């Protein structure tokens, strides 16, 4: 009987020792945890920066602004302008004079509209083509532009297009918006080529689509304007 009582007491004592060791082990790990956290903190921060940079600089939507000049906004998932490209020389002149990057697309349009270099084109036909990652976002962007100060003049028209059309336009080295208008013009004049309309303004192209002008008259007018512009520059 005495042996059984002794064994029972030994078991209780062993459990107490185990509990004490377990407690000490937990305390020890908790003391090491902050040290490990601070060691990993810079790595975690770098990972977050890299992750956010990838998201920030990845284009999700595009806004093609065509007058003649033609420029294109690239938007990220936050609808911020991460890059702007020119599709022709006139567009390049604008980009050399106005910084539009890292603004919301509405702020970028307002800055463009208020720039001195854009004043030469603000009263002309302006067509905006939106290529978004989905229909809802495309409609949202178009609605916001239509309600913005950029469209107050009444000469701005918004269209939507898909990524396939944009990819196709790049093969011909032409803006998405002007390529979209060219496809419209083809239905009226099946013989016209991209090269023939590349340097025309959107106003001229729209007049041809509406049957108000033909290519020969438009081309002559365009050549005359080029001569006058050249004389003015000299």
Secondary structure, DSSP 8 states (H G I E B T S, - for coil): -HHHHHHHHHHHHHHHHHHHHHHHHHHHHHHHHHHHHHHHHHHHHHHHHHHHHHHHTS--EEEEEESSSEEEEEE-TTSBEEEEEESSHHHHHHHHH---TTSBHHHHHHHHHHSTGGGGTTTS-EEEEEE-SSHHHHHHHHHHHHTSGGGTTS-EEEEE--HHHHHHHHHTT--HHHHHHHHHHHHH-TT--HHHHTTS-HHHHHHHHTTS--HHHHHHHHHHHHHHHHHHH-
